[in-house]
Amino acid sequence: MSQSKLEILLKRKKEISFSDYMEFVLFDKEYGLYENHEILGEKGHFITSPLVSKHFSHCIAKHYIKESTFDTIVELGGGDASLACDLLFYLKDKKELPNKYIFFEKSDYLIKKQKSIISEKSISKLVDISWVSDLKDLPNEAFIISNELFDCIPTDIIMHVPGGYQKAYINDDYKLDWKKLNFKYDPAFKDLGLPKNLPNNYIFEYSYAQRDIINEISGVLHRACFLIFDYGYTSSELYLKDRSLGTITCIKNHVTDFNPLSDVGTKDVSAFVNFTYLKNIFSKNNWEIVAFMNQANYLINFNILNDINVNDIDELNAVKKLIMPNHMGELFKVLIIKKNINETDKNYFMKNDIIKL
Ligand SMILES: C[S@@+](CC[C@H](N)C(=O)[O-])C[C@H]1O[C@@H](n2cnc3c(N)ncnc32)[C@H](O)[C@@H]1O
């Protein structure tokens, strides 16, 4: 998408907030990156954990077996269906298949891809596979998985200024304009967990859309276990002085940059996930927090190290990438929450691995 394509958005809307912009460049049916380009894998822009190694999905499968009370798995934002395929083949071998696997996916391009891979691998012979386009159509009991969904959900950019806050809008010179925002009075303001002494001109993100998705899921799911994998921090780790320009991150052909207004529509745009914010919204919706930990500790708790074929150097290097602190082991986290589940043992994670939210 060229810069001039952005004029289409400027014509559609008088004011473009950053969340409007993100929605357009990522998900617009005609121009959005997720609708027109290979996003994931070597040929795409970036690689996610399920694509790094099948052992990531096998650990989730072990978690599903441990929970053992759900006959439906729901995946939100299933990408190229790698996670679904590896997880279901593992569960087949263990004779623990669910009855149903449901994808909730926004991108038509990826739905097509998921359908083609599911058919190629004959996964529908194992379980009933379906796609829903409205969260209201999900069942009210399920084991839910999302990997790197929340970081790409559109977010607004907000700046703390003397005496208040300002919100970013994109002007027709493709620059940011800042406009006054009565943010302190937003009912969800407290949920972010901003520090009291936030310096002036400090920039941070705030996603109304994340809140809406959580509220919507909570309205439908009555009994569930939900695993949210993503990169990010608790609020006390997120709002450090050295992140005073915010956390919007772009990636194009595996190269990272921090200017979402350059190369418009040809690169991925995402933001660090504030897990304190997610936790607070889930808690308001009567979910119980089971655990929050970094990806390495989660995978090690599910014995990823015992599963590796140590003679296979590629497999060894892939698992290293998932768990090493300088790769995906520490920045990536998992938030595990439950609703209306009393019967299973919650204490299967090592106490020292749990991060306080
Ligand atoms: C960064 S990709 C991760 C894909 C996959 N989970 C993985 O780890 O490889 C984000 C995924 O979430 C989907 N997605 C983004 N926003 C969504 C939304 N609001 N509802 C459903 N799916 C969404 C994208 O189309 C894509 O499949």
The ligand as a MOL file (V3000), in Angstrom:
LIG
                    3D

  0  0  0     0  0            999 V3000
M  V30 BEGIN CTAB
M  V30 COUNTS 27 29 0 0 0
M  V30 BEGIN ATOM
M  V30 1 C 0.5600 -12.2620 14.9250 0
M  V30 2 S -0.5850 -13.3340 14.2040 0 CHG=1
M  V30 3 C -0.3140 -14.8150 15.1880 0
M  V30 4 C -0.8190 -16.0460 14.5060 0
M  V30 5 C -0.6750 -17.3520 15.2710 0
M  V30 6 N -1.3820 -17.3240 16.5190 0
M  V30 7 C 0.7730 -17.6810 15.4980 0
M  V30 8 O 1.2160 -17.6260 16.6350 0
M  V30 9 O 1.4580 -18.0050 14.5280 0 CHG=-1
M  V30 10 C -2.1190 -12.7290 14.8210 0
M  V30 11 C -3.3210 -13.5680 14.4630 0
M  V30 12 O -4.4900 -13.0220 15.0630 0
M  V30 13 C -5.4640 -12.7600 14.0430 0
M  V30 14 N -6.2740 -11.6380 14.5270 0
M  V30 15 C -5.8950 -10.3710 14.7420 0
M  V30 16 N -6.9010 -9.6360 15.2680 0
M  V30 17 C -7.9350 -10.4790 15.4110 0
M  V30 18 C -9.2540 -10.3390 15.9150 0
M  V30 19 N -9.7130 -9.1770 16.3680 0
M  V30 20 N -10.0500 -11.4040 15.9050 0
M  V30 21 C -9.6020 -12.6170 15.4510 0
M  V30 22 N -8.3670 -12.8180 14.9530 0
M  V30 23 C -7.5490 -11.7610 14.9390 0
M  V30 24 C -4.6280 -12.4940 12.8340 0
M  V30 25 O -5.3240 -12.5240 11.6320 0
M  V30 26 C -3.6040 -13.6250 12.9790 0
M  V30 27 O -4.1420 -14.8790 12.6700 0
M  V30 END ATOM
M  V30 BEGIN BOND
M  V30 1 1 1 2
M  V30 2 1 2 3
M  V30 3 1 2 10
M  V30 4 1 3 4
M  V30 5 1 4 5
M  V30 6 1 5 6
M  V30 7 1 5 7
M  V30 8 2 7 8
M  V30 9 1 7 9
M  V30 10 1 10 11
M  V30 11 1 11 12
M  V30 12 1 11 26
M  V30 13 1 12 13
M  V30 14 1 13 14
M  V30 15 1 13 24
M  V30 16 1 14 15
M  V30 17 1 14 23
M  V30 18 2 15 16
M  V30 19 1 16 17
M  V30 20 1 17 18
M  V30 21 2 17 23
M  V30 22 1 18 19
M  V30 23 2 18 20
M  V30 24 1 20 21
M  V30 25 2 21 22
M  V30 26 1 22 23
M  V30 27 1 24 25
M  V30 28 1 24 26
M  V30 29 1 26 27
M  V30 END BOND
M  V30 END CTAB
M  END
